[in-house]
Each structure stands twice: as C-alpha cells, then as structure tokens.
Amino acid sequence: MKNILRFSGIIIIFLLMSYITHGQPLTVGNSYLQLNAAADDPLYTTYAAAMQRSRLYGDKAYKMDYYSGNVPLNYSSDQSGKMYNIWKVNQVVVNKMSEYHVRPRVVASFPDMAILEYEPFRGIAVQELFFVYSSRTALVRMYVTNTDSISHAVEVYPVIDLDKDSLFADRWDEAGKAYFTKRYETKKRLISNLYAKAPYPTDVMDLFTANFEIYSYGGYNQTPDEFYNTIKTDWYAENRNDSLNGITGKRVRMIALHGKFVLQPGASADIRYFRGIQGLQEDTDSLMKEIETLKNINLQPFVDENVALFASVPEIEFENPDEKLVYLGALNLVRGCMLPPAGKTTHNFYVFSRNPVWGWGHGHQVLHESLSMMAYVYLDALSAEGSQRVYMEQQGDDGLIAYRHGPRGAQTYPHKGKPTTSAPFYSWINWEVYEVSGDRQFLSDAYKSGVEYVEWLFKNRDTDGDGLFEWGPYGIIENVRDWYNAVFQVSAERYLDVDKEDISDELECLDLSLMVVKELRSLSKMAGALGKKKDARKWSHKADEISEKINDLMWDEETGFYYHINKKDHSWYFMSRDLRRQEIIGFLPLWAEACPPERAERLVETLTDPDKFWRKYGVPTLAADDPWYSPYVDYCCKWNGPVWLLWDYMVFDGLVNYGYNDLARQLAGKMMLAVTTQLKKNHNYWESFSPDNDVLNCPSNYIWDSIMAKLLIRLQELK
C-alpha cells in the first residue's frame, strides 16, 4: 500500500509539470545598480508601488526581511501580516533562512522591487523577485533552476501569516483559483492615528493566488513552526495526507497555497504567487483582472523601467561599498514616498512614510520634509519640481505657504485667529532643485512664489518691525522643533497646555531669523539667474541687514554662541529663565552665511567639543552638557539630544560655506555611521538617531533621511 501511494504521488508530480512557465531570469542592465548585499549590509528594504500605480488611501507597501535566520524570506505590510514561501525539496522542508543551503543576497534593489538570489537546497538555485506592482497588488516571482545532475521534486507553500487568529478564510474561488479572506485593520497607530474622516479602508479583503495549478490550499491556527509539522507529514503513516485542509468559513492565523513540481537537471520554472489587498466595498473583478494580467506577463520591462529611472543619478565611485548602499537606499526611500496627483492638487506629492503608515505622516507635505527634494531632484527632476509646485498651486492670495499642502488642500491650523506656516526653507529648496534641473520656467514660477511668501513673513512674523522674527502663535508645530525643546518648552516634562508650554511666539527667534536670511540669499541667487540684477541686490542687502542685527543682538561674547532673545527687551532672559541654552540652531549662522569669520572659529570650537556637540553619531540637537540633554530616542519629535539628519546636513553645509571642509567630512562620517549602524541592524531609516546609542524607537522609514544622497553627492564634489 505504501509503495502504491508513493508511485501515485510521483505520477501526479510529473503530470503537473506540463503547465510550468519557463521564462528567463531577470537582468539589471546597468552594472552600477547591480548589488551583492548580504544580511548584515546596510541595505534599505522597504518597497512601495511605482507612483503611476499608487494611491493615497488603501495603499500597501512592504518591508522585506532577508536577514533574520529564524524565519523564511518574507515581506510584511503594516497591519497586514507577512507573506512568504516555505520550500519542500525531496520531502525535506526548508522553512527558515538559517537552513537554506545558500542564504539570500540582494542583487538589485529599487523603490518598488528587490531581486535576490539564494539556494534553499543544494542544486536548487532561485532568483526571487519581490515586486509591489500597485497599491493593492504585490507578487513574488521565484525563478527556480535545477543546477544539479539529478532530478529534484520541489513543493512550494506560499503563505499569508497574520500572526493572530483574526483572518477569516472566507471562500475558495475555483474559477479564479484564488483564496479570499476578510479581516479588520484599525486606524489606531502608535505615533498618531490615521485621520478618522479619511477613507482609509478598515474592513479589508485579501486575494491570494498563484500562476501554477494549485494542488491544495488551507487555513490554520498555527505558528510557522506548527505549520512545519503539518506539511512535514509522516511518510510511513497509513493515513498519510500530503494535501492542505481546504478550510473556508473559519477564522485562522494563516492561509497557504500548495504547488508541486519536478525539475530535471538544467530545467527551470517560473513560479509566482500574488497577494491583493483592498477594501471590502471595492470591486473584486478589477483586482482579479489585474492579478491575472501579471501571472504570465514579462517582468523584465519593469526592471528596465527602474534602470531607466536611475539614469540621471550621478554614478559616484565610492571607496566604501556601504556608502553606495546608503546612496541608492536614500533615493529609493524618497521615491517610495511619492504619490500621484489626487484631490485638490494636480501635482505629485509625498507622504512621510508608506510603510509603516501613521496619521501625522499622511497629513501632506511640510516644508522641512520637502528638503528631501534636494536629493530627489537627481533621480526625477520633474517630479521634484511637481512636489514644490503643490505649494505654489495652493499658496494663499496673501502669499502664505501653510503648514501643510496636498490632496486635502492647504491646512493652516489657525490658532488665536492666525494661520500657521512652517519653517521657511521654501526658496532654498527651489534654488537647489533648479541648480540640478536647469528648468527656467520652474525657476521663474518659484521666484514669484518665493517673493510673495517672504513678504508674508515680513508682515506676519516680525510683528514688532525690528527686523528679527518670531514664530506664530501655534509655534509648537510651526517652529518644526516640536516638544522636548530646551528653550521653547517651559517645563522639562511638558505638563502644561500648548499655549503655556511653548514660548516661541514670545521670543525673537534665532532659527526663524536665520531661515529668513537664507530665503533672502536664495531669492537673490534666483533673481540673478533670471537677470533681475536690481532684485538680486535688494534681497542680498536685506539678508545682510538681518544678519547684522543677529550679530548685534543674538551673539554672546562670553560663551561664543548665538541664542534667542526676549522679544520685549532683547535680553537673555524670559521671566526668570536664561535663554542661553546651546542648541544645534546656534550653528545655523554658518549655514545662512550670517556669521563673521572670527565668530565662525569660536562656533567650530564649540561644535568640535566632544562634551558638547561632537558625539559619536552626529551633532545632537542640544549640547550634551545641558541638564536637559537626553541621548535616548524613545519616541518621536524629541529635540533635547537626538540627531536629526537634516539639521546635521545644515551644519555640514555651513562648515563648507566657511571652508572647514575636513570637519565637514568628519561630520558626514558621523552621520554615515548613524545610518549604516541602523541599516545593518534593522534595514530601516529613522526619523531621528541617538547621538550616543545604537538602540532607538521613533518613526521609521522617514522621507527626510533621503538627504543622505545629497550629502554623499556633496562629499564627492568636495574631492
């Protein structure tokens, strides 16, 4: 009886071979984009659909784990669990990467896809493509080749694993050979909840299918290790069953598909499985048609599109291979955050992160996040310009650039009857974008818009007309430096309400005043490039005037540093509080070119003091000898110690402005160490980094870390 069962199984396997699609392995046509990244290399591994196939609501991006030994190669999506494949070769189950004959290496990584190579079993070579095709569809293509001299019986078990028993195995569609599930996704998030009134789907469905004939399917309330026991059937048992349980109509933790193949020596198979996710109310037929199209489509053109996308990127020959991975990863990060026009904007825009998703990060564009466009422009200049045009398109008639702009329109967050803007990096970004794109029409439009905005700032953020600037009444968000700010924040534990806690509208603010100087200097450059020589001189003169006032009133000779001052009397005190707390913004006069050379020397002495700012992983937001200093990144939005790469980049930029190129390189090295340390550990970028520690908790995959690509280009220019 046992021999009969064994012989019948072999016949079935050979019969199933008739439908295998052979295909070809994928190739990357530019050697610069070919990688060989192992598990501990600093590779960014989050992927989102290409902009033209993406949407804001119901969007799914994925994190790839190719580095954890105790799990299979897998792809996880925020709130949606993981998908992965378990291998069985000649009845040997291979369910963990630590058991693979050759562990995965990433040979290419783009914003929407990764290509890997590995061997789950000796003689079974796999080129695996993970491809986020659209906001609702992702696929895994395993191009499997038998490199051995003997045949191998191969079984695959693609799995969706929710890691909890709330996946309802709804039905099996026999015509479409697809498993359908239902489940619930909450809008609650650790950092900030998704907008309650926005149409994020909460009741969702999964569609799980493959391009091969499904031998069996099933659903289980099992851990991956328990599922191993299910598929590792006892060969000698009389009641042996090599099929999955075919469950529908029940709640499970995981669902699985099952395919069987025999590979002759030298033979290959193109094996694909697909996951579709969308709201229950959406049309199922269109999703099924999208996936059906992908079952046999040639995937090489999608790889070629990515190669073409990177055609304009400077191909820097890095001495350190880590730098190249950071460089390409930073560009993948920013591109992965871009979404197509929607709602009240006719231009593409970005979110702070596609995976994970949180409310504040989906609240549309803010100028300080838009500093990422200075890196993105090298990848896609037209798209970077489009993102900046969102501000132009929604700019107020009075010149206001609101705190946020995007599909829901300008969001001004009015407070005490006044609207809220953001840190005015606007014309600086536009100038930097133009310097790469060379687009004269964009420059002309950006200049007009920038003039209107800076005039708004003069009218609304210098309320006493003394030539120095104060943040608006809702300064807690407008000043970009959030909570845990040693100067603007009244109490160490921020236990007061917003109006009592934040005093940034009651000071002459060093940071805002310097940002206005930078805007004016940028407008001067823009005017000069447009042939408006009179305007260029005017903006340069205004910048010099404000710089002179900053040096007269905000420089403390005793400590050799710049500080905020009281708006009423220009003193160092607000009530009984001494405002002379050394923050990173004290170095911004170098960035704004507002600092006399002799004062620059003193700033550099403070900057390079290891007991203050010259820390292991970069320049902290607050001096390490300040009593409020904390190197612990345990949440978002902290300005009492953590390193924020954009602000460190501004310090880098300032050092270059004043000829401190060697120090600029050293600072860049610290920033690189912060980034590579995390990418090697967890393959994420982060909102902020600890200046002293390698363990942190804050929002991950944050768009503005793409500034690292700009930093690396600048370093190359310094050579």
N, C-alpha and C positions, 0 to 999 in steps of 0.2 A: 504493500500500500504506500509506504514512504517513497519507494522508487518511482511509482506512478505519479505521485504528487510532484516530485522533483522534475520528472520528464515533462509533465504538463506545463509547469511553470516556465521551463526553457523554451518550449514551443510558443507560448504566449509572448515571451520577450522578443523572439525573433520575428513574430508577426507584427509587432508594434514598430519594428524598425522601418517599415515601408513609408512612414509619413515624416521621418526626420528631415528637417530642412538643413542642408549642409552649410550654405553661406560661406563667408570668408571672415578671417579675423580683421578687426578694425586697425587702422593705421593712423598715426598722427603725422601730418605732412610737414611739420616744422620741427626740426631736431631741438630747437631751443625750448620747445614746450614738452619735450619728452623727459619724463622723470624716472626715478628709481627709488621711491620713498618707502622706507621700512617703517615698522611700527613706532619707533622712537624718534623719527624725523619730524621736524616742525611743520607738518602739513595741516592746513585748514581743511576740514572735511564736512562742511555744511553746504547743501546744494538746493537750489530753488529753480523753478521753471524759467525759461527764457522770457524776457519781457513781453514779447508779442503773444505768448500763450499763457499769460498770468492775469490774475485779478486780485483785487484787494480783499474781498470777502470770500470765504471758503477756499482760501489759498493754503496749500500744504507744501512745506519744504522739509528736508530730511537731513539728519546727522548720520554720517557713515562711521561705523566702528570697525576698523580693520586691524586693530591693535590690541584688543583685550583677549587674552589667551583662553579664558574660561567660557567663551560664548562663540557661536558661529559668526562669520562675517555678516553684519546686519545693518539695517537702515531704519532709524527711528524718527518719528514725526511727533511734534508737540501735541499731546493729548490723545495720540492715536496709536501708541504702542510701536512695535517693531515688526519688520518683515525680514525674513532670512530663509535660506535653504539648508536643509540637512541632507548630507550625502550618505548613500549606502553603495559601497563598491564590493562586489563579490561577497555580499552578505555582511560586510564589515561596515558598521555605522560610524560615520565621522561627523560629530556634532559640535566640536569645539576647535577653534583655530590652533590651539596648542597641540591638537592631534593631527593637524594637516602634515602631509609629507614635506611640503614646502609652504611656508606661511605667506600670506598675501603681501605683495608690494604694489604700490600705486605707480603706474607708468604714465598716467596723464590725469590732470585734474582741472576742470573748467567750472564756470559758475553753475551749470546745470547737470554736470555729469562727471563721473570718475571711471577710469579704466584700470583694472587690476589684473595681475597675473599670480597664479598660485597652483599648487597641486594638492588636492585633498587626499590623494592616494598615489602611490608610485605608479608612474605610467599614465596618469590621468592629468593632463595639462589643461588648465582653464584660463581663458581670458574672459573676465567678467566686466560687463558694462552696467553701471547703475546710472539711470537716466531719468531725471524728473522732466517728463515731457510737457506737462501743463500743471496748472494749479490744482488739478484734481486727479491726474494720472501719473504714476511712476512705474517704471519697468526695470527688471533685471534680465540681462541677456548673458547667458553663460555659453560661450563657445568652447566646447569640450573636445579635446583631441586625445586619442589613444596613441601615445608615443612608445608603447611597449611592443614586444614581439608576439604577444598573445592577446586573445580577446578578453574583454572585461564586461561583466554585467553591471550596469550602472542604474541606480534608482535615485530619484530626486524627490524631496519632500518640501516644497515651498510652504512657508508658514506665515500667518499673521498672528502675533502674540501680543495681547493687550495687557498682560501682566496683572489682570484682575478678572473676576468672573462676570463682567458686565457686557460681554459681546454676545448679542443674540444671533445665533445661527438661524437666519430667517428661512432661507429656501435654497434649493439647488435648481438652477435653470438648465434643463437638459439640452435645450436647443442651442443656447449660447455657451454651454459647458462652463458655467460660472457659479460661484458660491456668493450668495448675498447675505449680508449681516446688517443689523441695526444696533446703534448704541447712542450714548449721550455724551456730549462734550460741554463742560462747564465754561462759562465766561470768566470764572474766577482765576486770578493769576497771583503769584507771589509778589511781584513788583507792583503792578497796578492792573485792575480788572479791565477787560475789554468793554468798550462803550455799550451800555445797556440797550440803547436805541438803534445801534448799528446792526445791519443784517448779517452778523456772524452766525452761521448755522450751528445749532446745538443738538438737534436731532439729526443724526447723520447715518449714512449707509456706506458700507464697503462692498466693492465688487472685486472678487478675486478669481483670476482665471489664468490660463497658460496657452501657449501655442502648440502644445503636444496633446495627444489623446490622454485624457485623464483616466488612469487605471482605477483610482479610488479617491475618495475625499472623506473628510471627517472633522469633527469638533470635539474638544477635550477640555476638561477642567484639570489640567496637569501642568506642572512645571516643565521646562525643557528637559530636565533630567528624567522625569517620569515619562515624558513622551518618547525619550530614547528607549525606555523599557518596552513601550508599546510597539515600536517599529522594529526593535531587535527581538523578533519572535523566536521561540524555541524551535529549532529545526527538527527536533526529534519528537515534538509533541504530536499526539494523534489528532487533536483538534486545531492544528496549526492553521492560522488565517493570516495571509500577507496583505490583506486589504484594510483600509481605514474604515471607521464605523458608520459613515454616511449620515451623521446626525443632522437634523434640521428641527426647528421649532423649540430649541432649548438655549439657555444661557451657558456660555462656555468661556474659557480663558483664551483659547487659541483655535484657529481653524487651519487645516492643511490640505494641500493637494498632493497627488502621488503619481509619478510617471516612471516608466521602466524602459530601459534601452540596453542593447548590446552593441558595444563598439569593437569592431575588428581592428587589427593593427593598422595604424595610419589613418583610420577613419575619424571624422569629426561630426559633431551635432550642434545645431543652433537651437538652444533651449531657452525659452523666455517665459517669465511669469510677470503678471501685471496686477497692480492694485489701483483701483479707482475709489476716490472718496468725494462725496458731495452731500448736500442737504437732502433729507428725505423727500422734500417737496419738489426737487429738481427732476428734470426729465431723464429717465433711465436709459431710454433708447439712444440718446445722443452720446452718453458716456460709453455705452456698449459699442457704438459705431466707431468712436474714437479709438478704443482699445483694439477692435477688430482690424482697423487700419494698420495698427502697429505690430500685429502678430507676424506679418511676413515682410514688412517694409524694410528697405535697405537703410540701415542706420548710419552708414558711412557719411552721407551728406550732412548729418547733424554734427558729427565730429568735425567735418570740414568747415562748417559754419563757425564753430568755436575757434578753429585755427585762424580763419579769416578775421574774426573779432579781434584777435590779438596782434594783427598785422601792423598796427600803428604803435605798438608798445616798444619803447627802447629796449633792445636786447643787450642788456648790461652783462658783461662777462665778470661775474662775481668770483672772487678768490675763495670765498667760503660758500659751500653749497647750501647752507642754512639760509643765507641771505636770499638766494634765488627762490626758495620755497616761501619765504615770508613775502617777497615781492609779488610773486604770482598769486599767492593766497590773499593778499590785501586787495588786489584787483578783482579777484573772484568775490570777495566779501562785498565790495561796493556794488558790483554788477548784480549780485544776487539780491540786493535790497531794492532794485529798481522795478517799478511797476508802470504799466501803460496809462495813457490819459484816461481819466474817469471823472464822473460827477461834474464839478464846477471848474475843472482845469482841462485845457486842450493840449497840455504837455505832459510828458512822462514825469514821474515824481518818485520819491523813495519813502520807505519806512525804515525805522532804526534797525529792525531785525525781521527776517522771515521765519526763523526757527531758532529759539522759541519766539512766541508771539505774546506781547503784553500790551496793555491799553495805551500807556504813555508812548510807547514805541510805535503805535499805529495812529498817532494823533496828527500826522502830517509833518511837513518839513519845518525845520527851525534853522536859523542862520548858522548857529555854531555846528550843527550836524552837517550843514552844507559845505563846511570846509573840506569834506571828503571829495567834493567836486574837483578840488585842486589835484587829486590823484586820478580820479575817474576820467578826466579830460584826455589823458594819454590813451585810454582804452577806447572811448567813444566820445569824441568832442561834441558832436551834435546832440547827443543825449545829455551830456553835462550842461550844455547851454540850455537845453529844454528844461532841465530841473531849475535853473536860475530864472528862466522865463516864467515859471509858475509865480514867482514873486512879482515880476513886472505886470503880469496879467491881472493879479488880484490886489495890486498896490492901491491904497486909498487915494481919493481925489486930493487929499491934503498932503500926500507924499508918504504916509505911514506904511512901513512894512510891518505887518502884525507879527505876533509871537509865532503863529503857525499859518501855513498855507498849504492847500491841497484840494482833494475832491470835495470836501465839505466847505470849501471857501476859506476866507480869511477868518482866523479865530483870534480875537483881540483881548479876551479875558478882561473885560473892563473892571476896574477897581477904584472906588472913590470917584466914580464918574469919569475916569480917564482910561484910555486903552493901553494895552501892554504891547511893547515891541520886544525885540531880542537883542543880544549882543551884536552891535553893528559891524559885522565882518563883510558886509554886502559888496562894496566896491572892491575891496581887497580880493575877494573870491573872483569877481567878474574880471578883474585885471589879470589874475593868474590864469584863468580859463582862456582869455583872449591870447595871452602870450603863447599858448600851445596851439590853439585852434586857428589863430590869424583871421578870424571872421570879422570883417569890418562892420557889417550890419549889426552883428551882436554887440560889438564894442559901442557903436553909436546908440543903440537902444539901451544898453546897460548904463552908459554915461548919463543919458537923460534921466533915467530912473534913479540913479545914484545921487544926482544933484538934488532931485526932489526929496529923497529920503534924508540927506544930510541937512537940508534946510528945515525939514520937520524936526530933526534932532535939536538944532539950534533953538527952535521955537518952543519945544516941549520938554527938553531935558537940560536946559540951562535956564531954569525959571527965575533965577536972580540976576541973570545977564552979566555974570562976572567972567565969562569965558571958560569956566570949568563946569563939569557936568554931573548931574545926579541921576540915579536910576529912578524909574517911575514908582508910583505907589504900590504896585504889585511886584516889588523888587525881588521877592523870594524866588520867582521864576525868571523875571526879566534879566537879572544880572548873571544868569547861567550858572551861578555857583551854589545854588540850592541850599540845603541845610548843612549843618556842621561846618559853619564858616566862622572863623575866629573873630572877625571884625564885624560883619553884618549881623551876626547872630548874638542875641543878648545873653542867653543862658547856655551853659555848657551842655545841658541835656534837652534844650529846645522844648521846654514845657509850656511856654506861653503861646498865645494865638499868633496868627500871621502878622497882624499889624503891630503887636507889641514885640514880637521876636525879631523882626527884620528892620534894620535902621538904614538900609542902603539908599532910601529916598531922603534921608536927613543929613547926608554927608556930601561933600564934594569928592567924587569917587575917582580914584586914580585910574582904575581899569577902564571905565567908560570914557574918561577924558583922553586916554591914550588910544582907545579904539577910534574915537573921532579923529584924532591926529592921523592915524593910519588910513582912515577913509579919505581924508583930505589929500594925503600924499598919493593915494591910489587914483583919486579923481584927477589930480594934477598930471599923472602919467597918462591917463586915458585922454585927457584934453590935448596933451602934447602929441599923442599918436594920431589924434583926429585933426591936427592942425589948428587947434584953438589955443594959440600961444598966450593970449591975454588971460583966458580962463586958467590955463596951467599955472601962470604966475600968481593969480589970485588965490587958488587953492593952496599952493605951496606957502604963500605968505600967511594965510590963516593957520596952517599947520604949525608954522614957526611961532606965531603969536601964542597959540595954546601951549606949545612946548615950553616957551619962556615962562609962562605962568606956572606950569607944572614944576619947573625947576626952581622958581622963586618960592613957591608955597608948599610943595609936597616933598621936598628933599630935606632930610635931617642930616646935618653935617656930622653930628656926634656919632650916629650909628652907620652913616654912609649908605642910606637906603631911602627908598621912596614909600610914602604911605598916603592913605586917605586923610582928609581933614574935616573938621566940623564945618558944616555949611554956613552956620551963623557967624562964627568969629574966626574961622580958618585956623583954629588951634588944633593941637594933637589930641584933644580930649572931647569925648561925648559924655556929658554929665561927669561922672567920676571915672570913666573908662579911658584908659590910654589906648589910642588907636594905633600906636606903633607896634604892630604885630607883623612879623616878617612873613609875608605870603609870596607865592610864586609871581603874583602880579607886580611885585616890586622890580622884576627884571624886564617887564614889558617896555620900558623906555628904550631898551636896546632894539626891540622888535619894531617899535614905532619911529625909530631914529630921532628920538627926542632928548637924547642924553649927551652931554658934553663928554669928550674922550676921557678926561681925568676922573669923572664920576663913573664912567664905564669900568675903569680899572678897579674902583672900590666895589662896584657891584660884582665883578668877577671874583674878587677876593672872598666875598660872602657866598657866592654861588659855589665855589670850589671847596668850601669848608665842610668836611665830612660830618661834623657835628651839627650842621645846619641843613644844607641842601644837596650836597654831593653824596647821594646814597647809592646803594648797590644797583637798584633797578630804575634809577632816574631821579629827576628833581621832584620832590614832594610838593604838594600844594601849600603846606605850612612848614616852617622851619622845625627841625627835629628837636631843638632846644626850647620850643614853646610849650608851656604847660598843657595846652590843649592838643598837642600833637598825638596822633594815633596812626600807626602803620597797618592797622587791622582793617581789611576790606571785608566787612561782614554784611554789607547791603549796598544799595545804590546811592549815588548822589552825595558822597562824602568829600568835603574839602578841608579836612583837618589833618591831612597827611597823605592820602593816596595819590598815586601818579596818574595823571590824565595825559595821554599821548599827544593830543592836540596842543595842549598848553606847553608841554615839553618841546614840541616842534617849534612853537613860537620863540622859546628860549634859544633853541638851536638857530633859528633864523636870525635872531638878534645877535648872537655871537658871530655869525658870518658877516652881518652888516658892519661890525666893528673890527673885523679882521682876526678874530680869535678862532681861526679855522681848526687848529689842533684840538682846542677844547670842544668845538662843535662836533668833531669826530668822536671824541671821548663820550660826549653826551649821547650821540647816536648809538654808540656801543652799549651804553646802559639801557637805552630804550629797546635795542635789539635783544639784549639779554632778558629783559622782562617778557618780551613777546615770545621768544623761542623757548624759554623755560615753560611757559604755559602751553604752547602748541605741542611741545614734545610730550607733555603730561596728559593733556586732555583735548588737544587739537581744536581749541576754541580761541577766538579773540575775546577780549573782555572790555566792559565799559571803562574800568579803571584797574590799576595794578598796585599792589603793595610796594612801597619803596624798599622794604627790608625783608619781606617774607615771600615764599613761593606758594602759599595757600591763600585762597581768596574766594569770596562769594559776592557776586554782583551780576548784573545783566550780561549775558554772553552774546557773542557774535554781533557786536555793536558797530554800526556802519563807520563811525569816525576813526576807527583804528586803521582804515584804509590809508590814512595819512602816512603809514609806513612806506607805501610805494613811492610817495612823493619824497620822503626822507631819503630813500635809497637812490633815487634819481639825483637829488641834490648832492649826495655824497660823491656820486660819480662825477658830477660837474666840478666838485672841489679838487678832484685829482688832475 
